Amino acid sequence: MSVRRGVSIKSTLFGLAATMPSLAPPTLTMRFYLSAVSHLFLATQARACLASTASKVYTQSFHSNATINMPALDVLIIGGGPGGLAVATGLARQLYTAVVFDSGVYRNARTKHMHNVPTWDHRDPADFRAKARADILARYDTIQFEETKVESVRRTDNGRFEATDAKGTTWTGKKIVLASGVRDIYPDIPGYDDVWGRGVYHCLFCDGFEDRDSASAGVLAIGDIAKLPPALHLARMAKRLAKKVIIYTDGSKELSSQLVTALGNDTIISIDERRVTKLQKVNDDSSETIVHLDDGTSISHGFVVHKPKGQVSGPFVEQLGLEINEMGVIKTNQPFYETTVPGVFAVGDCAAPMPAVVNALAMGAFAAGGLVAQLGAE
């Protein structure tokens, strides 16, 4: 069945799951993949026996404000980033219907370049999303996009899912995929928001190479980084890109002592125990960032490294009763990334302990495989 393609959109992402074999389920050995699908099939059949018969028709209000009857969609996908786009691509290849809700909020919105993605290195992530979406709309008829935020979701008595968007429209689907990402929680340091993503980097695979040979770099051992392993790891990565690295332990004598012992005779990485009172961007044309300390001293760095705490975006964890794992992201079962609630899948940063674009793509492709197996068995 064909559904309308929705509004024309600049943003899009991707037949990439289809064109990059390394991201799709066939990369598993056939034995492993079929075994995984077999387990999923048995679980789906058991659920189907317990579920009541679902109504196939619901009333949907579209942008034209005309109310029409149409079948429930197969899948509701919340999130228009790489993970959600990969799911949509996989579903389209098997003619399943889905809507992708894109709120227009992206974690990497501040950067104009993405890296570590084959065929898209040092290119704009907005163009990546746009190209992927354009490819989907040009080739497939079962996927539609809605540029709106989903406000609430719920599981209905018949085992299906309803999502209500910011326009007041309620959508129904047999399955639901959360690809809504995470929200960064900044530390209580004045100026942090101004430099985040511009001079303060959380990932030195994503950023940093362009600032190589900097005279110095800083590492903020604050929050989740105020532990020996992550502070040491980030400092050693920064050391590859700068001639000198300072780890700021923000008043923690214990961490400073641990780092001194671990570093031994390292002459490039040093420790500064003083508290960080402010961060300041030097200018808009460079990543140079000034670290202000509690004694009035200020030190300029080519770039600063810090990973803030993250929180799964949206109210969906609570609304659907999902579990969060020890890493603070949605708990899923591999290889298909179904959550602890049957019929609910999660991909991308909201379910990835190691967030990255390529990881989101792979998760989305595998989730599509799981969805296809479940939908086909019902």
Secondary structure, DSSP 8 states (H G I E B T S, - for coil): -----BS--S--B-THHHH-GGGSGGGS-HHHHHHHHHHHHHHHHHHHHHS----SEEEEE-TT--EEEEE-EEEEEE--SHHHHHHHHHHHHTT--EEEE--S--TTTT-S-B-S-TT-TTB-HHHHHHHHHHHHHHH-SSEEEE-S-EEEEEE-TTS-EEEEETTS-EEEEEEEEE---EEEE--S-TTHHHHBTTTEES-TTTSSGGGTTBS-EEEE--GGG-SHHHHHHHHHHHHTTBS-EEEE-TT-HHHHHHHHHHHTT-SSEEEE-S-EEEEEES-TTS--EEEEETTS-EEEESEEE---EEEE-SSHHHHHT--B-TTSSB-EETTTTEESSTTEEE-GGGG-SS--HHHHHHHHHHHHHHHHHHHHH-
